[in-house]
């Protein structure tokens, strides 16, 4: 149907909050934390710092989710899918 996608936002949705997702990528720069000391519970710095960054990654995703979930994808009408939007078959 022509015009069926009118009002629908398609493509990449960009938000400044998505930049927070770059923070966990700092874990990939291993020369910054490739050390033995200080140790926590007998674990070398390298291992407990990586574990800490797992928690930082989870927190980053949670922050981005909370800050962007209320943002409507479609402006001007409720952000609800209709039966026609969910139907994968051909309409006649």
Secondary structure as the mmCIF struct_conf table of DSSP 4:
data_model
#
loop_
_struct_conf.conf_type_id
_struct_conf.id
_struct_conf.beg_label_comp_id
_struct_conf.beg_label_asym_id
_struct_conf.beg_label_seq_id
_struct_conf.end_label_comp_id
_struct_conf.end_label_asym_id
_struct_conf.end_label_seq_id
TURN_TY1_P TURN_TY1_P1 UNK A 2 UNK A 7
BEND BEND1 UNK A 11 UNK A 11
HELX_RH_3T_P HELX_RH_3T_P1 UNK A 16 UNK A 28
HELX_RH_3T_P HELX_RH_3T_P2 UNK A 30 UNK A 32
TURN_TY1_P TURN_TY1_P2 UNK A 33 UNK A 33
BEND BEND2 UNK A 38 UNK A 38
STRN STRN1 UNK A 40 UNK A 40
TURN_TY1_P TURN_TY1_P3 UNK A 41 UNK A 42
STRN STRN2 UNK A 43 UNK A 43
HELX_RH_AL_P HELX_RH_AL_P1 UNK A 45 UNK A 68
TURN_TY1_P TURN_TY1_P4 UNK A 69 UNK A 70
BEND BEND3 UNK A 71 UNK A 71
BEND BEND4 UNK A 73 UNK A 77
BEND BEND5 UNK A 79 UNK A 79
HELX_RH_AL_P HELX_RH_AL_P2 UNK A 83 UNK A 86
BEND BEND6 UNK A 89 UNK A 89
#
